[in-house]
Amino acid sequence: MTRLVLVTVAAVSLLFGTAAAFAQQKINYRASTYIKIAPDKEVAAMEFIKTSGIKLNQEMVSSGRIASYQLLRIAYSGVPVADYNYVQVIDFEGAPPEEMNFAARDQLYSKGTGQGYAEYQQKLASFRSVVGTALSRVEASAPGSQLSEGNYVRTA
């Protein structure tokens, strides 16, 4: 009888301890932007993104505004054919931060790229059009899951 009580108490303690750990985990979010870049603009767009875009997003990671940034090129668009060929993914630890005021945002962009926000956005818009956006709550991920340049990512 005592053994049964001890096993029951241990099981209940383990259950409540696990539930408390899950309740304390931070809810993370992912912002996805679906982008169309015309074939004749891809080389220039990739040059801009891999220089100024990466510098800007490294600055955003360093400042704590975002957790990570990836630009994914669609390898197979499925049926029906998607109206985009790139997906920009920004991960946040916790909820996305509040919008910055104009001066602070301009300063962050200038520090990261040498260009103000308006100039950066104007240059970016000359290469691409945004065809959709989504903000997702991350429900599950495997520890250590990281993307690096050149990884093949399959999406359903």
Backbone as CSV, one residue per row, in Angstrom:
resi,resn,N_x,N_y,N_z,CA_x,CA_y,CA_z,C_x,C_y,C_z
1,MET,0.820,-1.193,0.000,0.000,0.000,0.000,0.867,1.262,0.000
2,THR,1.886,1.283,0.886,2.770,2.443,0.962,3.499,2.636,-0.358
3,ARG,3.891,1.546,-0.976,4.588,1.620,-2.265,3.679,2.248,-3.328
4,LEU,2.421,1.862,-3.362,1.468,2.419,-4.315,1.283,3.921,-4.097
5,VAL,1.219,4.355,-2.843,1.077,5.772,-2.523,2.313,6.536,-2.989
6,LEU,3.510,5.993,-2.748,4.748,6.651,-3.164,4.824,6.782,-4.685
7,VAL,4.446,5.728,-5.393,4.461,5.772,-6.859,3.454,6.797,-7.362
8,THR,2.279,6.847,-6.761,1.249,7.814,-7.156,1.715,9.244,-6.897
9,VAL,2.308,9.487,-5.738,2.807,10.824,-5.403,3.914,11.231,-6.379
10,ALA,4.811,10.304,-6.706,5.896,10.603,-7.642,5.336,10.924,-9.024
11,ALA,4.351,10.148,-9.466,3.754,10.384,-10.780,3.050,11.734,-10.841
12,VAL,2.298,12.068,-9.806,1.589,13.346,-9.769,2.594,14.503,-9.722
13,SER,3.657,14.352,-8.945,4.690,15.394,-8.863,5.353,15.603,-10.215
14,LEU,5.657,14.510,-10.890,6.270,14.594,-12.213,5.319,15.279,-13.192
15,LEU,4.051,14.933,-13.156,3.054,15.524,-14.036,2.945,17.039,-13.800
16,PHE,2.838,17.458,-12.539,2.724,18.883,-12.243,4.019,19.634,-12.555
17,GLY,5.151,19.007,-12.315,6.434,19.631,-12.637,6.586,19.854,-14.128
18,THR,6.174,18.865,-14.933,6.235,18.995,-16.391,5.261,20.063,-16.869
19,ALA,4.065,20.095,-16.316,3.076,21.105,-16.709,3.576,22.506,-16.369
20,ALA,4.208,22.662,-15.211,4.727,23.971,-14.825,5.846,24.407,-15.761
21,ALA,6.695,23.464,-16.168,7.791,23.793,-17.096,7.234,24.261,-18.427
22,PHE,6.211,23.571,-18.926,5.601,23.981,-20.198,4.920,25.334,-20.065
23,ALA,4.290,25.604,-18.937,3.602,26.880,-18.744,4.581,28.046,-18.696
24,GLN,5.829,27.787,-18.287,6.817,28.851,-18.178,7.562,29.097,-19.481
25,GLN,7.410,28.225,-20.474,8.106,28.424,-21.738,7.563,29.645,-22.455
26,LYS,8.473,30.387,-23.068,8.105,31.578,-23.816,7.452,31.163,-25.140
27,ILE,6.407,31.849,-25.525,5.751,31.595,-26.810,6.490,32.398,-27.870
28,ASN,6.976,31.715,-28.895,7.724,32.365,-29.964,6.851,32.554,-31.193
29,TYR,7.225,33.536,-31.991,6.462,33.866,-33.193,7.383,33.927,-34.405
30,ARG,6.802,33.744,-35.577,7.517,33.804,-36.848,6.706,34.650,-37.819
31,ALA,7.366,35.636,-38.412,6.745,36.465,-39.443,7.264,35.988,-40.802
32,SER,6.355,35.662,-41.692,6.713,35.204,-43.033,6.189,36.209,-44.048
33,THR,7.040,36.567,-44.997,6.662,37.483,-46.067,6.898,36.759,-47.385
34,TYR,5.853,36.687,-48.209,5.923,35.977,-49.491,6.236,36.998,-50.577
35,ILE,7.341,36.771,-51.275,7.916,37.787,-52.160,8.040,37.271,-53.588
36,LYS,7.739,38.128,-54.530,7.923,37.841,-55.961,9.057,38.724,-56.469
37,ILE,10.106,38.098,-57.001,11.209,38.819,-57.626,11.271,38.361,-59.081
38,ALA,11.180,39.312,-59.996,11.228,38.990,-61.427,12.606,38.416,-61.777
39,PRO,12.639,37.455,-62.706,13.919,36.828,-63.079,14.998,37.829,-63.494
40,ASP,14.622,38.891,-64.183,15.621,39.866,-64.633,16.148,40.740,-63.491
41,LYS,15.554,40.648,-62.293,16.003,41.451,-61.156,16.632,40.604,-60.050
42,GLU,16.663,39.282,-60.239,17.143,38.405,-59.174,18.602,38.638,-58.794
43,VAL,19.481,38.806,-59.770,20.904,38.985,-59.467,21.112,40.249,-58.634
44,ALA,20.539,41.349,-59.059,20.672,42.615,-58.324,20.017,42.515,-56.945
45,ALA,18.855,41.882,-56.886,18.154,41.741,-55.609,18.978,40.912,-54.627
46,MET,19.535,39.790,-55.070,20.333,38.945,-54.180,21.597,39.662,-53.713
47,GLU,22.205,40.444,-54.577,23.389,41.229,-54.184,23.016,42.212,-53.082
48,PHE,21.901,42.911,-53.248,21.443,43.877,-52.256,21.082,43.187,-50.944
49,ILE,20.344,42.100,-51.027,19.891,41.393,-49.828,21.064,40.763,-49.085
50,LYS,22.014,40.173,-49.828,23.149,39.503,-49.181,24.198,40.473,-48.646
51,THR,24.060,41.741,-48.956,24.965,42.743,-48.381,24.183,43.602,-47.396
52,SER,23.427,44.555,-47.890,22.682,45.471,-47.015,21.647,44.748,-46.160
53,GLY,20.904,43.815,-46.752,19.865,43.102,-46.008,20.424,42.281,-44.859
54,ILE,21.515,41.582,-45.102,22.129,40.773,-44.043,22.694,41.674,-42.948
55,LYS,23.345,42.767,-43.334,23.883,43.700,-42.328,22.768,44.259,-41.450
56,LEU,21.652,44.640,-42.073,20.525,45.166,-41.321,19.991,44.123,-40.344
57,ASN,19.795,42.913,-40.825,19.221,41.882,-39.962,20.202,41.415,-38.891
58,GLN,21.506,41.470,-39.154,22.481,41.198,-38.100,22.374,42.257,-37.003
59,GLU,22.162,43.495,-37.409,21.980,44.577,-36.437,20.697,44.362,-35.629
60,MET,19.651,43.906,-36.290,18.384,43.652,-35.582,18.531,42.504,-34.584
61,VAL,19.290,41.476,-34.947,19.545,40.368,-34.019,20.381,40.881,-32.848
62,SER,21.435,41.622,-33.147,22.315,42.160,-32.090,21.561,43.058,-31.117
63,SER,20.605,43.826,-31.633,19.839,44.736,-30.777,18.707,44.028,-30.032
64,GLY,18.475,42.752,-30.352,17.420,41.997,-29.679,16.035,42.163,-30.274
65,ARG,15.916,42.853,-31.392,14.596,43.059,-32.012,14.078,41.771,-32.645
66,ILE,14.978,40.962,-33.199,14.577,39.681,-33.792,15.539,38.598,-33.304
67,ALA,15.115,37.337,-33.420,15.971,36.220,-33.023,16.765,35.689,-34.212
68,SER,16.144,35.682,-35.405,16.848,35.189,-36.593,16.154,35.676,-37.857
69,TYR,16.877,35.557,-38.953,16.385,35.978,-40.267,16.833,34.948,-41.293
70,GLN,15.926,34.584,-42.198,16.270,33.726,-43.323,15.514,34.213,-44.552
71,LEU,16.159,34.057,-45.698,15.483,34.274,-46.970,15.529,32.940,-47.693
72,LEU,14.362,32.394,-47.983,14.261,31.082,-48.617,13.824,31.238,-50.061
73,ARG,14.495,30.543,-50.972,14.088,30.524,-52.377,13.250,29.272,-52.592
74,ILE,12.107,29.427,-53.223,11.220,28.294,-53.464,11.865,27.361,-54.492
75,ALA,12.009,26.091,-54.121,12.585,25.101,-55.028,11.479,24.402,-55.830
76,TYR,10.306,24.273,-55.235,9.141,23.685,-55.894,7.919,24.388,-55.347
77,SER,7.083,24.936,-56.222,5.967,25.745,-55.730,4.656,24.995,-55.585
78,GLY,4.573,23.770,-56.046,3.351,23.000,-55.846,2.255,23.341,-56.833
79,VAL,1.080,22.759,-56.563,-0.080,22.964,-57.419,-1.220,23.429,-56.520
80,PRO,-1.868,24.523,-56.802,-1.594,25.446,-57.899,-0.267,26.180,-57.665
81,VAL,0.301,26.678,-58.722,1.591,27.343,-58.648,1.493,28.596,-57.778
82,ALA,2.432,28.732,-56.859,2.449,29.892,-55.968,2.822,31.153,-56.747
83,ASP,2.317,32.276,-56.299,2.588,33.555,-56.963,3.785,34.261,-56.321
84,TYR,4.708,33.499,-55.748,5.913,34.050,-55.146,7.057,33.066,-55.353
85,ASN,8.289,33.572,-55.293,9.433,32.687,-55.459,10.427,32.772,-54.297
86,TYR,10.136,33.603,-53.312,10.966,33.702,-52.103,10.059,33.856,-50.891
87,VAL,10.565,33.390,-49.745,9.884,33.597,-48.476,10.917,34.153,-47.497
88,GLN,10.620,35.314,-46.944,11.461,35.902,-45.904,10.873,35.472,-44.568
89,VAL,11.723,34.925,-43.689,11.259,34.427,-42.399,12.033,35.129,-41.290
90,ILE,11.303,35.741,-40.379,11.906,36.399,-39.218,11.324,35.759,-37.967
91,ASP,12.204,35.260,-37.099,11.771,34.630,-35.862,11.944,35.597,-34.697
92,PHE,11.010,35.524,-33.757,11.024,36.355,-32.561,11.030,35.455,-31.343
93,GLU,11.812,35.806,-30.346,11.746,35.125,-29.054,10.700,35.864,-28.246
94,GLY,9.544,35.269,-28.115,8.418,35.948,-27.486,7.635,36.687,-28.553
95,ALA,6.794,37.589,-28.119,5.961,38.362,-29.049,6.826,39.341,-29.852
96,PRO,6.432,39.644,-31.084,7.170,40.652,-31.856,7.193,41.973,-31.096
97,PRO,8.308,42.702,-31.194,8.402,43.977,-30.455,7.494,45.046,-31.039
98,GLU,7.237,46.056,-30.239,6.453,47.205,-30.700,7.186,47.900,-31.837
99,GLU,6.425,48.590,-32.690,7.040,49.379,-33.763,7.939,50.445,-33.149
100,MET,9.051,50.696,-33.805,9.971,51.734,-33.341,9.468,53.099,-33.813
101,ASN,9.836,54.163,-33.085,9.508,55.491,-33.579,10.398,55.770,-34.794
102,PHE,10.019,56.762,-35.581,10.711,57.027,-36.849,12.207,57.271,-36.661
103,ALA,12.567,58.073,-35.671,13.977,58.420,-35.467,14.799,57.186,-35.078
104,ALA,14.277,56.370,-34.162,14.995,55.171,-33.725,15.112,54.163,-34.868
105,ARG,14.038,54.014,-35.640,14.063,53.082,-36.779,15.075,53.547,-37.821
106,ASP,15.086,54.834,-38.115,16.024,55.389,-39.083,17.466,55.183,-38.611
107,GLN,17.687,55.372,-37.322,19.030,55.189,-36.762,19.470,53.733,-36.873
108,LEU,18.570,52.786,-36.581,18.893,51.365,-36.688,19.239,50.995,-38.134
109,TYR,18.455,51.477,-39.083,18.716,51.189,-40.493,20.024,51.822,-40.943
110,SER,20.284,53.037,-40.513,21.537,53.713,-40.881,22.739,52.978,-40.304
111,LYS,22.622,52.531,-39.074,23.718,51.798,-38.436,23.978,50.478,-39.150
112,GLY,22.916,49.794,-39.548,23.060,48.492,-40.195,23.432,48.557,-41.661
113,THR,22.968,49.593,-42.372,23.143,49.606,-43.829,23.798,50.865,-44.382
114,GLY,23.877,51.907,-43.582,24.375,53.177,-44.099,23.301,53.958,-44.838
115,GLN,22.070,53.465,-44.810,20.931,54.108,-45.469,19.815,54.302,-44.450
116,GLY,19.036,55.334,-44.635,17.863,55.515,-43.794,16.777,54.514,-44.181
117,TYR,15.750,54.428,-43.349,14.652,53.483,-43.574,13.988,53.701,-44.933
118,ALA,13.621,54.929,-45.254,12.904,55.212,-46.510,13.756,54.845,-47.721
119,GLU,15.029,55.196,-47.692,15.926,54.885,-48.803,16.087,53.369,-48.977
120,TYR,16.236,52.655,-47.861,16.372,51.197,-47.898,15.114,50.556,-48.486
121,GLN,13.946,50.969,-47.997,12.683,50.400,-48.477,12.444,50.709,-49.947
122,GLN,12.822,51.902,-50.384,12.658,52.274,-51.788,13.524,51.384,-52.679
123,LYS,14.755,51.151,-52.269,15.657,50.289,-53.030,15.112,48.855,-53.070
124,LEU,14.662,48.365,-51.941,14.110,47.014,-51.849,12.879,46.867,-52.743
125,ALA,12.015,47.865,-52.743,10.789,47.827,-53.551,11.089,47.815,-55.048
126,SER,12.254,48.322,-55.447,12.607,48.319,-56.869,12.908,46.913,-57.394
127,PHE,13.158,45.973,-56.489,13.480,44.594,-56.872,12.304,43.633,-56.740
128,ARG,11.408,43.900,-55.818,10.438,42.873,-55.436,9.063,43.446,-55.168
129,SER,8.101,42.535,-55.135,6.770,42.896,-54.666,6.357,41.874,-53.615
130,VAL,5.691,42.353,-52.586,5.203,41.485,-51.517,3.823,41.006,-51.916
131,VAL,3.633,39.676,-51.936,2.334,39.129,-52.333,1.545,38.570,-51.150
132,GLY,2.158,38.568,-49.967,1.437,38.104,-48.789,2.312,38.111,-47.557
133,THR,1.680,38.120,-46.406,2.396,38.054,-45.137,1.613,37.177,-44.174
134,ALA,2.311,36.640,-43.173,1.655,35.848,-42.131,2.466,35.975,-40.852
135,LEU,1.779,36.064,-39.732,2.422,35.996,-38.427,1.951,34.700,-37.800
136,SER,2.906,33.831,-37.471,2.575,32.510,-36.943,3.089,32.353,-35.524
137,ARG,2.342,31.613,-34.744,2.785,31.234,-33.406,3.482,29.891,-33.553
138,VAL,4.712,29.795,-33.074,5.468,28.547,-33.188,4.903,27.569,-32.159
139,GLU,4.348,26.481,-32.643,3.741,25.476,-31.769,4.708,24.357,-31.409
140,ALA,5.649,24.061,-32.301,6.605,22.986,-32.028,7.846,23.186,-32.881
141,SER,8.994,22.844,-32.324,10.246,22.849,-33.077,11.214,21.919,-32.370
142,ALA,12.135,21.366,-33.129,13.133,20.471,-32.557,14.318,21.299,-32.074
143,PRO,14.852,20.976,-30.909,16.016,21.723,-30.415,17.172,21.654,-31.416
144,GLY,17.849,22.780,-31.575,19.000,22.818,-32.471,18.653,22.983,-33.931
145,SER,17.371,23.168,-34.258,16.968,23.338,-35.652,17.460,24.690,-36.143
146,GLN,18.404,24.658,-37.072,18.950,25.892,-37.608,19.104,25.756,-39.106
147,LEU,18.850,26.840,-39.810,19.056,26.881,-41.249,20.342,27.620,-41.538
148,SER,21.005,27.213,-42.588,22.143,27.989,-43.052,22.061,28.088,-44.564
149,GLU,22.820,29.001,-45.121,22.752,29.248,-46.556,23.014,27.950,-47.315
150,GLY,22.137,27.677,-48.272,22.280,26.485,-49.092,21.468,25.294,-48.623
151,ASN,20.870,25.364,-47.414,20.040,24.248,-46.921,18.807,24.100,-47.815
152,TYR,18.398,22.860,-48.023,17.167,22.567,-48.742,16.077,22.439,-47.707
153,VAL,14.996,23.196,-47.870,13.893,23.157,-46.930,12.645,22.722,-47.674
154,ARG,12.009,21.656,-47.213,10.781,21.172,-47.830,9.601,21.669,-47.030
155,THR,8.641,22.254,-47.714,7.428,22.730,-47.047,6.228,22.021,-47.658
156,ALA,5.222,21.828,-46.845,4.019,21.140,-47.345,2.976,22.133,-47.744
